[in-house]
């Protein structure tokens, strides 16, 4: 089942109207709700007890705000994005707001900068500000003091100018003195291709065109840079709109349906070992799931939104509270804006090994919610007063027209509210109004700035560190060093260390002392600082090794990461100790294995010596280590591994044997150089193991290696093939062994076994045997399998039809066009319904490299899209029928669970989680079920990847890092690919969703399915 989720990956989503494909009587622009004044808006809020909310700025001083910054003189810089959603004419602005009478409310507004396209973020820097406005990052400065910028320099360029919800945004200064940019891959536009089809280019400093550059829009990763040094790097993770650091520099990220995830391991550790494939560096930390339920209080939201009572679906502006002015229990709180549901969600963050857990503060209540459907919180900010400032975009419609019905797009309501916008200040009850412009850092001495490095409020610490990097001189180093030793100020010690590092004045002795700091967070940062000095100060290594028994898991994790750069016997021993101390933590495994492959030679033996068959962590370790060996080690080492993996052992120990062989198979597949002829003995050994080993897992793993290496040119394979023929046709053998034997046959020319293979493709045979026979028949590089499939199609059961369709899409250059022509003939004649092909393969057909086949497929396979409206009309009775959710659960399992889950359970996560739509109107859900291909759900478009070995793969890119990515296909099948092995990667500009569910369920079943989706929590 393919449900088009228009609300799955957008930070500003949903519209006033349901994007329903059915022409509903009386469906017109709603006038039930309208904008209200800022003063009236304050009465609509329901706020966490013990807090108060006040208005700081509103129209006409500010409109369409999306980001803000408060500088050292108390001035508000506010980014206004007037052009959203479609206007690229340069209406964006930066406003400078000031409070001239000191009453805590802004009363003066100056246009600091204008002629911006779709600006998304701002950060104070040097004497001006950095502003993100794809494709550029600008530096803006006012040199004559009139409140208007007269300097505009392009600092970086090359970012994709894609859908505004996904453009580069939120510049944020890290404790490590790098500026981090929230960034992700450009999205595929279907409707507004001309406006938002740009996918970016090389990201670079235009002033240094020959300097460092990040190709292809930084491969969709976040970016960090140091403009004063012209340094630029990709960051391992990516985030949509917003990111935040905790007090120790851990980076928290956000995307529409995932309101909190943590970037656990960073790029340098992945790059040093290309043999380790890691395609996801982030951990989702919510213990209440992605697309988590939220609790809005909006009045009549169904009149304006696609959802009434919902789930997190537009998460953005993540902000870890570090203001120090709230009660102590809020010190570990993370806030997330949810504009669709008109609220701000909050979670308590607690440590969990190398990462964290985010838990609800209240089981059924949010931090801030409004009854006003126009309240659109999109960002938050911690001020110098420790208050939480909430940026309210205040719009009637916030969904982008890419995901709207044409009626809404042409309604004239897209920009309702564009002259409005509010900024709110949230503080503990009884807090006095803010007095900006007084006692801030604009006139602070260097000594005063150093003292502010220890302030409980991150605004003071962050800005003091930034200003010190601009102002500090050699004589200030002594005072900074004194702060690193201040026993009562751990945050002062932390920031002073990084400030000295930024000034190039951090001595190794100070790092050594910090490695012994009583606070774990300081020790963790000291390890990071030591890592930067390993080449120039090798004496730091013993101090690092001394932390091997540290009581804090994050200290141990960082130590493990850093010691990967130390190639000594002592460091190797400590890495092993750290690994086995926390072996069940997947991130600890990755950190240990990220050390260069040359350092991991003894680790596999150590893992096998400690192997625990009842702990999956050990099997994972063995597989990863042997994969690295298979990819990079000499044939002699691989031979030794296979000898060990096929030696007779007990049933219990066979579990590690299978993992070891599977890993070798994975590594050999990636290997560029061939193995020498001495490998024939191991091939013969694997053949014997394949036929005679009692453990199915070991047999299967042995076959995987043989499929990579092929069979040896010796006498043994002939006898083995004969044995395989006998086993395959023997109904007395287990289906498992018969399927394995058929797979063995496919390694040589299967044509002589055509009759046997056809005989085995019968409903009376076990499914596993049928599938194996189909695949073997498909290995014959001609039309044999296609002709047979078409002949037997009417009697093929549903379970065998999908593998049968797959045989038309062979990798054989010779056979592929012949098979595709037969498939298209069959569709045209009505033998095979086009919906049986599935949308991913339909996309492949419509993007075929053969022009004639491509054009024919596009004409043939798009015909039925025009019938979708009629199909939906036929299903209208389903909206009125009495329905049973229990029966709907069965419909879901039979038709939807292959691709979807609801709330991360109940099926396979190929398509979007249906929890994100369960609160939408039934008519809207049904419309998207029956016509899923109207537009592409962001993040669910297909990609074609051509490997250097000539193999072509298609699927969703589910996760990716600078070194690897994972393709996901139906049934949950995942393929992890090294970027080094990729010849080309291209977005197909088509969705992975499919249509045709009406062929499988009737209106009553549809009604039951809708009831189940709506009810399930």
N, C-alpha and C positions, 0 to 999 in steps of 0.2 A: 504494500500500500504506500502511495506517495502523497503525503500531505504537504502542500506548499506553505511553509511557515514564514509568513512575511514579517514576523516579529522576532526572529531568532538572533540576529547579530547586528543590532542597530542601537546606538546610544541615545538617539532621539527618535522614538518610533511611535507608531500608531497615529491614526487620524481621527477627525471628528466623525467620520462616516465609516461604516463597515464596507470593506472592499468586496462586496458580494457580486457575483456574476449574474445573479438572478434579478430580473427587473421586478422589484417589489412594489406593489401599489403604494403610492403616497410617500415613496422614498425621496425626500427632499432635504435641503439644508435645514438643520435644526436651529431654532432660535430660542430653545428653552433656557440655555445657559449663556451668559455673556460676561464680558470683563467687568470686574468690580474695582473700586478705588483701592489704593494701597492701605488706607485706614480701615476699610471694610475687610480687606484681605486678612489683616491681623486677627480679626474675630473668627476666622475660619479654621484656625490652627488648633490642633490637639498635640501638646508637647509633653515630653517626659517630665514627670513630677520633679519639682526642685529646680526647674529652669524657667527662664523667661525669654521672650523673643521681642525684638524691637526693629523698626524700620530704620535703616541707615541711609539708603538712597533709593530713588524711584524716578519714574518719568515726571517731568520732561528732562531731568538732568541726565538720565541714563535710559537706554532702551536696548532690547535684545542682548543683554549681557551673557557671556559664556565663560569668562575667566577674569581674574583680578589679581592685583598685587598691591601691597602696602609698602611704600619705601621707607627709608630711614628718617624721613621728615614727616611721616604721617600722611602722605598724599596717596590717594587711591588711583591706581591705574586700572581702568576697566576696559576689557575687550568687548566690542559690540559686533556681532555677526548679523547684519541686516539682510544679507543676501540669501540666507538659507530660506527655501531649499534650492532655488534654481538660478538666482541672479548672480552672475559673475562679472558684473559691470564695474565693480570696485566701490561698493557702498560700505564696506567694513571700516570701522574706526577704532581708535583708542581714545578714551576720554580720561581726562585728569580731573578728579573730584577733590574738593577741599571743604573743610568745615571751618568757616571764617569766624563764627561766633562761639565755638567751643561747646555747643550743646549736644554733640555726639551725632548730629545728623548733617550729611553733606548738603551744602547750600550754594556751591559754585561749581560750574562744569565748563571745562575748556576742551576743545578738540585738540588733543595732543598729536594725533596722526590720523590721516584719512587716506582714501584711495586704496584701501586694502580689499582683497577679493573675498575670502572667507576665513578671516583670522580665527585662531582657535586657542591661543595661549600666550602668556606673557610672563617675563621674569626680569627683575631688576638686575642690571649688570653694568659694571663700571660707572659711567656718568649718565647712563641711559637705560634702555630696556631692550630685551630680546623678545621678538614677537614671531610666532609661528603662523605662516600664511602660505600654505602649499602653492607652488613648489618650493617656496623659499623660507629661510629663517632670516629675519631682518634685525639689524641693530639700529635703534632710533634714539636720537639724542637732541636735547634742547640746549643749544650753546649760548643763547642770549637771554635766557631767563624769562621768556614771555609765556611759558607754559605750552609752547608748540614746538614739535620737533623740527629741526632744520637740517638734521643729518639723517640720511637713510642709506645704510650699507647692507648689501646682501652678504650675509655671513656664510650661509650654506644654501645650496640649491640642488634640485634634482628629485625632490620628493614628489610622489604621485599626487596630482590634483584629481582625486577620485571623488566619490560621494562624500560630502562634507562630514558625515558622521564617522568617517574612517581616515581622514587626513591627519598628518603629523600635528601634534598638539602638546600642550602642557610641559614646557621647559621647566626642569626642576634641578636645583643644585644639590648634588649629593655631598655627604660628609667627606667623600674622597676627593673633592674639588673638581669633579667632572660634572658637566651639565647633561642631564638625561632627557631625551625626547620620547614621549609616548608615540608609538608608531606601529603599524601593522601593514600587511599586504593590501594593495589596492583591491577594491571589490569589482566584480564584473557587472557592468551596466548593460541592461537589455533594452530598456525603454529610452533612457537618456544617454545613449552611447556617445553622441557628439559632445555633450556637455561634460560627461564624467567618465569617459572611456580611457583617459590617460592612466598609464600604469607606471609612470615614473621613469627615471633614467639613472645614470651614475650620480650619486650624491657626493658633492665635493665643495671645497672652498673656491669660489670663483676667482679670488685673488691669488690662489695657488693652483692653477689648472693642471700643473704637472706634479702636484703633491698627492697626498693620499686621497683615494676615492673608494666609495662603496658601490659596487656594481648592482644594477638592476633593482633600484629602489631599496638598497640594503637587504635584498632578499626578503623583504617584509619583516625584518627584525626592528626592534627598538634601536636607538642610536645614542651614543654619548660622545661629547666633544669638549675640547678646551680651546676656545677661539683665540685666546692670547698666545697659544703655542701651535696653532694649526694642527691639533691632534684630533683624530676622528676614528671611531671604532663602532662596529656593530655590537649590540648587546644580545645575549643568547635568547632572551625571551621577547615576547611582544605583548602589547596591551592596546586597548581600543581608545577610549577617551578617559585619560587620567591614569595616574600612578602615585604611589606614596611610599615614603621610607619610614620605618620604625626608628626608635631612638638609636639603634646600633647600626643602621644602614641597610637593613634587610628591605628589599624592594617588593612591594605588594602591587598587584596588577588587577585589571578588571576587563570584562567584556560583557556584552548584553545580558546573557543568561547566566553568566558565571561572575558573581559579584565579588569574589575574593580568591585570588590565587597568588602563590609565592614563587618568585624566580629563585630557584634553589641553587643551581650551579651555573657558573658563568663561562663565557666564551674561552678565556685562556686555557682552562682545564680541558675543554673539549678539543681544542685545536692541537694540543700537543700529542694526541694519540688518534690519528685518523682511522686506525683499525677498530676503534670502539665506536659502534653506531649508537648514537643517542639522539632520538628525534623529538624529545620533549624535555624541556629543562624546568618546567613549572609544575607545582603541586597545587591542585584545587584544595583549599583548606576548610571550606564550609562543611560542618558536620550536619547541616540541614539541607545539603544537596545543592546542585546547580538548579537553575529555574526554581529557586526556593519560594515557598509561599510567602506572600506579603499581606498586610492587613490594612488596606486603604479605608478611608471614611468618606470618600468623594460622593457628593450627592448626584444622583441620576447620571452616573458615568456612561451608562449604555447609550445615552443620547449623543455622546461626543466621542467615545472611544471604541476601539475594537475589543475592549475587555471591560468587564464590570468589576468583578472581584478577582484579583489575579495572583500572578507569580512574578518573580523578578525576570524582567525581559528587556529592560533598558538601562541596566546598571552602568553608572559612570561617576566620575569625580571622586573616586575612592580617596579617603583622607584618614590617615591614622592620627588620632588625637594626641598631640604633644604640647598642648598649651599650658598645662600645669595649673590652670585656674578652676577646673572642675573638681568635684569631690574625688578622692583618691581612687574610688572604684572605677572611675572612667579613664584612668591612665592607660589602660590597654584596650581602649575601644577604637574600632574602625567604623567610620561612617561611609555610607554609599548612597548616592542619589538615585532615585527611581522615578523619573519624570512621568512615565506612563501612568503610574498609580498615585501620583501627586504626593510623594512621601520621601522621607529619608530613613533608610534602614540602618541598624547598627548591630555590631557583633562584638563579643568579648574575645580577644585574641590570647591564646595560651600556647606555651611551648609544647612541641611534639617532636622529639628527636631533632633531626636536621631542619625541620620545618615547623609549622604551626597548625593549630586548630582554631577555627572561627565558630563561635557558638552564639545562639540567640541570647540576648539579655532578658527578653520576656517571651513567653511562649506564643502570645497572640497579639502583640502590640508593637508599634514602631516608635522610633525616637521622635519623629515629627511627621504629621499627616495633616492634610487640608481637605475641607469639604469642597473647595473651589477647584473645578476641573481644569482651570487655566494655570494653576500653580505648577510650574515646571522646574524643579530644582535640577540643575545640571552640573554644578560644581560647588566646592567648598574650600575654605581657606582659614588657616589659624592666624589670628592677628596678634599684634604686640601686647594686647590686653588679655591674651589667652582665650578670647571668645572664638566661637565657631561662626564664620560668616558663610551664609548660604546664598548662592547666586541663582536667581529665579529668572529663567528665560521668558516666562509669562507669555505663552502663545496659545491660541485656540487649537491649532493643528501643528503637530510636531513630527508626524510621519513624513518621510520623503516621498514625493510622487512616484518614485521608482516602484513603490509597493502600494500604490493607491489605485482605485478605480478611476477611469477617465472622467467620470462624472464629478468626482471630488476635485481632480486636478483643474477642471474647467469651471469650478463653482465660484471662483473669485475669492475664496476664503483662505487661500494658502498663506497669506501674509497678515491675517487678522491678529492684532496684538503687536505688530512690528514696531509700533511707537511706544511700547510699554516694556517694563522690566523693573525688577526690584532686587535689592540686596538687603538681607536680614542679618541681624546680630543676635546670637544665642549665648546667654551667659547664665550662671547660677543666679537664683532668685536673690534680689537685693543688691546686685551689682550696679554700680553707678554708670551713667552714660560714658562712653569713651571720650577722651580729650586728646584727639590726635594733633600732632604738631608740637607737642610739649614733651620734654624729657625722653626723646627717642635718640637715635644714634647719629643723626646728621652732624652734630657738633661734638661728638664724643672724642675724647683723647684716645690715643693708642692704649694707654693703661686701662682706661674704662672699657674699651672694646675687649681687651684680654679678660677682664673680670666678667664680662657678659658671656664669655664662652661657657661659663658654668651655670647660666641662668636656667631655671626650671622650664621656661617657655622656649620652644624650638625657634620661634621667630627671632628672638634675640641672639641665640647661639648661631643660627644659620647666617644671619645678616652680619653679625660681628665677625665671623670667620671670613665671609666674603669681603668685607671692608678691610680687614687686616691683610688679606692677600694683596690689596691695592696700596695700602698705606705703610705697612710695617717696614722698618729699616733694620740694619744690622744690630743697632743698640737695643732693639726690642726683643731680640732673640732670648736674652737672659731671662726676661720676665715671662716669656712664653714657656721656657724650660722649667721655670719655677712652678708654673701652673701644672705641668705634666706630673709634678711630684706632690701636688697638694692632696693630702690624705682625705680631706673632707669633701672634695668636689670631683666625683668620678666623671661627670659630664664635662667638666672643665679639663680634666686630664685627657679625655677622649678628643675633644675638639682642638686642644692645644697641640696634640701629637699630629693631627692631620693638617693643622695650619702650618706647623713647621715643615711638614712634608711638602705642602704646596709652595712654601717659600724656598725649598731646597736646602733647609737648614736642620733637618732631623738627623741627629747623631745616633749611631748604632747602640750606644750605651743607654740611650733613653728607651729604645725599643726593647732591649734586654730587660730593663726594669719593668716596662709595661707588660711583658710576658708573664710577670709574677704578680700582676695586679689582683687584688681581692675580688674585683668585679668581673664576672665572666664576659660581659660584653666588651670590656676594655681589652681583655686578653684576646678575644677573637679578632678585634681590630689590630691589635699588636702583631698577630700572626700575619695578617694581610700586609701590614707595613713591612714586616721582616721579609716577606716574599719579594717586595720591590727592591730590597737591598742585598739579596743573596749573592749576587755576583761580586759586589764591591765589599761586602762584609761577611765572608764565610764563617766568621766566628759566631754568627747568630744561630748557626745550625745546632750546636749543642743545647742552646737555650730552648730551641724549638723541640728537640727530642725530649727534653725534660718534661714536656707537657703531655706525654703519651698516656698518663693515667689521670688526666684532668677529670673532674667530676661532672663537668657540663658537656652534654652531647653536642652542642653547637661549636664549642671550642674544639672538641675532638674531630668533628666533621671538617672544620676549616683547616685544622692541622693536617688532616689526611689529604685535603686538596693541595695544600702548599707543599707538602713533602714529596709530591709527585715531581717537583722540580729538582729534587735532591737525589742524585744517583750514587748512593753509598750503601754499603752492606748494613750499616746501622739504621739508615733511613728505611730501607726495605723491611727490616725486622719490625720497626715501629709501625709501618703501614700495615703489615700483616696483623699486628696486635690490635690496631684500631679497627681494622675490618672485622675481625672475628668477635670483637667486643660488641659490635652493633650490626652483625651480619644480616639481620632481618629488616634493616632499614635500606630500602632500595637505593636511596641517595648515597648512603655510605658505600654500597657496592660500586656505584658509578664513580664516585670519587676515587676509590681504590684502583679501579681499572683504568681511570683516565691517565695514570702515569704512563709514560711512553712504553710501548710494547717491549722494548729491550729490557725494561726493568721488571717485567712480569714473568720471566722465565720460570722462577721457582714457585710462583704463587699457585699455579695449577696443582702442583704436587702437594702444597700445603693444604689446599682446599680438599683434595681427595683424601688426605690423611685424616682430616677432621670430618669427613662427609657424614651427614645425617640424612638418611633416606626419608625420614618423616618431616623434614624441614625443606620446603620448596626453595628456600633461599640458596641452598647449596647446589641444587640442580641448575638454577639460573646462573650462578657463578661459573659452574663448569662449562655450560653452554657458551657463555660470553667469552670466557678465556680461550676455549678451544676454537671458537670462531676467529678470534684475533690471531691465533697460531696458524689456522688454516689459510688466512689471508696473507700472512707475512713471513712465516718461518720456512726454513729450507725443507726440502722433501724428506730429509733424514729425520727431522723432528716430527713431522706429520706421520711418517711411518711408525715411529715409536709410539705415538699417541694411539694410532689405530691398533697396533699390536696389543697395547694395554686394554683398549676398549673392547676387544673381541676375545680376550682370554677367558677361559671358563671361571665363573664366579658364582656365588650364591644368588638366588633370586633377588634378595635385598639389595645386593651391590649392583645388580644389572641396571638399576635406575640411573646411576652415574654414568654407566657405559653408554646408555642411549643419549644422555645429554652431551657427552663428549663427542660421540659420532655426529650427532646433529649439528653441533657447533662447527666441527671440521667441514661438514658439507656446506654450511653457510659461508665459511671463510674461503673455501676452494672456489665457490661460485664467483666470488669477487676477485679472485686472483688473476692478475694480468699475465704472469709468466706460467708456462706449463711445467708440470712435474716431469722428472726424468724417467727413463725407461724402467728404472728399478722399482717403480710403483706398481708394476704388474703383479708382483707377489702380494702386495696389499689388496689389489683388486680381486685377486683370486681368493684371498682370505675373506674379504667382504662377501663374495658370492657364497662361500660356504656358510658364513655367519647368517646371511640372509635366509638360506634354506633351512638351517638346522638349529638356530638359536631358539631356546624355549620362550624368550620374552618378545612379544610382538613389538614393543617399543624399540628394541635393539634391531630387530629385522627391518622395521620401517626406516630407522636411521641409516642402516647399512645401504638400503636401496637409495636413499637420498644422496649419499656420496657417489654411488655408482652412476646415478643419473647425471651427476656433474662431470665425472671423469670418463664415463663410457666404459665399455667392456674391453678387457685386454685382447690382443690378437694372439690368443693361444687356443689350445684344444678345449680347455675347460668350458668356455661359454657355450659351445655347441651342445654339450651334454646338459648343461644347466638350462639352456633354452628348451630342450626336449622335456626336462623335468618340469619346467614351468608350464608347458602345454598340458602335460598330464595332470598337474595340480589344478590348473584353471578349470578344466572340464570335469573334475571329479566332485560330484555333488556331495560326497561323503566328507570332504574336507570342510573346514570351517570357512564361512564367508570371508573372514579376515585373511586367511592364508590364500584363498583363491584370488581375492582382489590384489594381494601383494604379488602373486605370480603373474597376473595380467600386466601389472605395472612393470615387471621385469621384462616381459615380452616386448613391451613398447620401446625398450632401449635399442633394439635391433629392428630391422625392417619387418614390420608386422604384416605385410601383405600376404605372405604364405599362410597366415593364420586368419585370413579374412572370414572364412566360413565359420570357424569356431567363434570368433568375436561377435559376428552377427547372431549366432545362436544364443550367445550369452546375454544379448540385449532383449530380454523378454520379461514380461510382468511376473512370470513364475520364478525368476531368479532374484536373489537378494539384491537390494538396491545398491549396496556397495560393489557387488560384482557387475551390475549393469553399468554403473558409472565408470568403473575401471575399464570395462570393455569399450565403452564409447570413447574414452580418452585414448585408448590404444588404437582403435580404428581411426580416430582422428589424426594420429601420428603419421598415417600413410599420406604422403604429400600429393594427393589428387582429390577428386570429388567423391571418392568411394563412400566416405562417411555421410556426406551431405545427401547423396542419392538415397542411402539407406534410411536416414532420419526422415526424409520426406515421405518415403514409402510407408514407414511405420508410425508416423506422427499420430494418426487417428487412434491408435491403440496404446500410445505411450501414456503412462500415468503422469499426473502433475509433478511428482517428485523427480521424474527422469527428464521432464521437458527442459528444465533450465540447463542441466549439463548437456543436453542434446543441442540446444541453441548455441551453447558455448563453442561447439565444434566447428561452427561456421566461421569463427573468428580465429583462424589458425595463424601461427607466426610464420608459416611458410610463404615466402614471397610468390612462389609459383602457384600455390593452391588457393591463396586467399581471394583473389579476384574471381576465380571460378566458383568458389563456394558462396561468396557474397551475391553473385548474380543469381545463383539458384535460390538463395534465401529471398531475394527481392521478387523473383518470379513467383515463389510460393505465397508471399504476402499479397501480391497483385491478384493471384488466382483465388485467394481466400483459403488456401490450405493452412497457412499459419497466420493467426491473428497478430497484428503488429505489436499489440500489448504484451504478447508472449516474449518478445525480443528484450523488453526491459529498456528503461530510459537510458542508462549508461551506454548500452550497446547501440541504441538508436542514435545517440549523439555521435558515436564512433562512425556509424554509417554515413551520417550527414556531414562528417568531416573527412571522409575518405580521400586519400591522396589521388585516387583515380577520378578524374573530373566527371566522366560519364556516369560512373557508379554513384558519385556524390550527388550530382544533380538529380539523378533518378530517385535516389533515396529521399532527398529533400521534398520532391514533389509527392512521392508515394507516402511517406511517413508523417507528413504534416496535414494530410487531407482531413483526418478525423478530429484535429484540433477545432475545426470549424463546427463540429457537431457537439462540442461540449455544452454549449448553452442549452441545446435541445435536451441533452441528457439530464442536465440539472433540473430543467422544467419537469421532466418526467418523474423526478425524485421529490418534488415538492410535497407530496402527501406524507413523506417520512417525517416532516416537521410537525405534523399534527397527530401522528399515530401514538397510541399508548406504547410506552417503551419500558424495557426491563434491563437494568444495568448488568445483572448477572448474565443474561443472554448476550449482552454486548461484549462482555469479557471473553466469551468464546469466539465471537466474531473477530475480536482483536487478535487473539492468539492464532487463529487460522489465517488471517489475512494481513495483519499489520506487524506482528512481532518479529518477522524476519528482518525488518529494517528499523523498527522504532521501539523506544521504551517510553514509559510514563513515569516521570519522577525517578529516572535512573534504574528502573526495575521492569521486569515483565517481558523483555525482548532483547533484541540486539541493537546496539547504538550505531547504526549506519546512517539513518536519517536523523533529523532533529528530534529532540525529546518532546513528546506530545504534551508534557506538563505545561509547556509554554503557551498552549492554546486552549487549555481546558476551560478557561473562564470566558472565552469568546462566545458570541451568539451562535446558536446551532446552525442557522442559515449560512453564516460566514464559514464555519468549519466545514459544512457539507460542500459549499462551493469550492473550497480549496481541495477537498478530497477528490472531487470529480473533475476538477480542472486544475491540476497542480502545476502546469507548465506555463501559466500566465506570466510569471516572472521568476527569477532565480532567488531562492533563499540564500542570503549571504553566507559564504563559507561552505555551501553545498553545491558549488559548481565543479565540473569535472576538469581534470588536467590530463594531458597526454605527455608521457615522459619517454623519450628515446634514449636508451643506454648506449654506451660506447661499443658494446658487443653486438649491437643491432637489434636487441630486443625492445619491443614497444609495450608500455604498460599504461593503463588508464585507471583512474579512480579519484576519490576525494583525497586531498592532502589533509589528513587529520591532525598531524603534528609535524613540526619541523624545527630544526636548529641550524646553525651555520654549517654543520658537518653532515647532517643526515635529515631525511624526511620519511614519513610513513604514509603510504597509500592505503586507503580503506576501501573495500568493495563489499557488495552485498554478502550477507551471511557472516559479517564480522571479520572477513579475511583481511589480514594486514600484511603489508610488505614494506620492510624498512630498507631504504636505499641510501647508499653513500653518495654525497654530492659529487665526489670524485668520479663516480661511474656514470654520471649523467651527461649525455651528449646534447640534449635539448629538452626544455621544459616549456610547455605552452598551455595557457588557459583556453579551454574549449568554448568559453562564453555560453555554456549551456548548463542547465540544472541537472542534478542527479535524480530528481523526482520522476515518478512515472504516473501514467493515467490508466483508466480502464477498470476501475474497481467495480463498476456497475455490471461487469461480466461475471463477478463472483458473488455479489450480495444483492438481495432484493430490498425494496424500500423499508420493509419491516426490520430487516437486519441492519439497515442503515440507521433507523431510529434507535435500535438497541445500542449500536456502536456509539452514536452520539451521546446517549444517556451514560454509557460507561466512561467515555472520555470526560464528560462534564462532572461525573460524580467522583472519579478516582482522585485520591489525594496522595 
